[in-house]
């Protein structure tokens, strides 16, 4: 047997041992990779929600919706205050 053949057999035997180890721990590695995948998906989903929140604020600002809400809320506060005053005067 030549040196090359000996090395080839040793490499093949080593490969078979690795396959046995991989099969034995396959379930653990699948569970670990599933957990890592789920954590990544959750992180991506939460970051996408945050991006949509920021985008909706940007669009609202560009369309002037926050100014309108501020004006209307001050109008509503004034109307409530005046209705309280008018009720207090009537009684």
N, C-alpha and C positions, 0 to 999 in steps of 0.2 A: 504494500500500500504506500502510495506516495504521500508527501507532506500535504499536497493540495487536496487529496482525497480525505485525509484525516481531518483537515480543517473543514471540509464540506460536511462530513458526518457530524463533527462537533457542532457546527452551526445549525444543521438540521435538527439535532437532538435538543439544542438550546431553544430553537423555535417551537418545538413540540411542548417543552416545559412551559414556555410563555403562554402558549395557547391553553394549557391546563389551568394555569393561574388566572388567565383572563376569564375562562368559563366559570371558575369558582367564584370570582368576585364580580361577575357580570351583573347580577341583580343589584348589588350595592352601587356599582357605578351608574347603572341605569336610574336608580332612585336618586342618586346625587345629581345627575345631569337633568333629571326631571325637575327637581327642586330649584336648581340654578336657572333652568329655562323659565319656570313659573315666576321666579323672582324678577327676572329680566322683563318678562311680559308685563308684570304688575308695574314695574318702574316705568316702562315705556308708556303704558296706559295713563298712569298718573301724570307724567310729564306732558302727554298730549292734552290732557284735561287742562293743565296749567297754561299751556300754549293757547288753547281755545279761549280761556278766561282773559288772557292778555289781549288777544286779538279782538274779543268783543268789547273790551274797554277802549281799545284804539279806535274801533269803528264807531262806537258811541261818541267818543270825543270828536272825531272827524265830522260826524253828522250833526253835532251840536245837541245831542240828546241830554247831556248832563246840564247844560245851560237851561234848557227847557224845564227839566225836572227841578232845578233850583228856583226858577221863576215861579213855577206852579206851586211848589211847596211853600214858598213865601206867601203866595196868594191864598193858599188854603189856610195857612196859619192866621193871616189877617182876617179871613172870613170867620174862622172859628172864634177868634178873639172878639170880633164885633158881635157875633151871635151871643156870646157869653155876656157881653156888656148889655145887649138889648134885653136879654132874659132877666138880668139883674135889675134893670130899670123898670121892667113891667111888674115885678113882684113887690 
